[in-house]
């Protein structure tokens, strides 16, 4: 092997050694010494960290620990939002059922509904023949989950996201919660019902349930505003973690490539030319 070829291989080794240190330092930043596989190549030891702490120079906790600190209360808030979503669905279903009962289903009398004159014949029940005919839709609670929310993501689009319905299974994760009032699936059709006479009972019950929905929405708006503030701060830590993981993957891939190249250079096929 020529001196120049030997220099190439020495350069490969130097780069690999530097990459190895970079990778271990990245692991340390994310998980502390618990995440480090080769602590002896780090430029500091556990004792160095402990001595610095004694001198009042305590370093920040590992990134993953700081990220995980957000999980308990964001999960608790999201689970409450899931409960609110379920309660609103229940109330809207009850409203629809009350209106159906108020209107009845006879083709002679629209019950507590009011004929609009759009139909020449009223067929009974909820229909376009009645005033205020419209689709009653669920409220839509969603969570926007950025790629960087997962520590396994090491590609080039960390801030790209998917938007999913908020459920107990994805509570606590994601970067932004979203509430779209009346933006969900259809629950049924409703009409305007009278507030007078025997219809007052139905009208008052429906009005009270809409009031309960308003109260739940106000609570949800407040919770979402506050949890989004916290999730955005967590997102800053997640983007830092992604940057380290991406850099580590690049360094690891480079080492794999250099190993392959070194093997090729030292192979029997080209050894006589090197």
Secondary structure, 3 states (H helix, E strand, C coil): CCHHHHHHHHHHHHHHHHHHHHHHHHHHHHHHHHHCCCHHHCCCCHHHHHHHHHCCCCCCCCHHHHHHCCHHHHHHHHHHHHHHHHHHHHHHHHHHHHHHHHHCCCCCCCCCCCECCCCCCCCCCCCCCECCCEEEECCEEEEEEEHHHCCCCCCCCCCCEEEEECCCCCCCCCCEEEEECCCCCEEEEECCCCCCHHHHHHHHHHHHHHHHHHHHHHHHHHHHHHHHHHHHHHHHHHHHHHHHHHHHHHHHHHHHHHHHHHHHHCCHHHHCCC
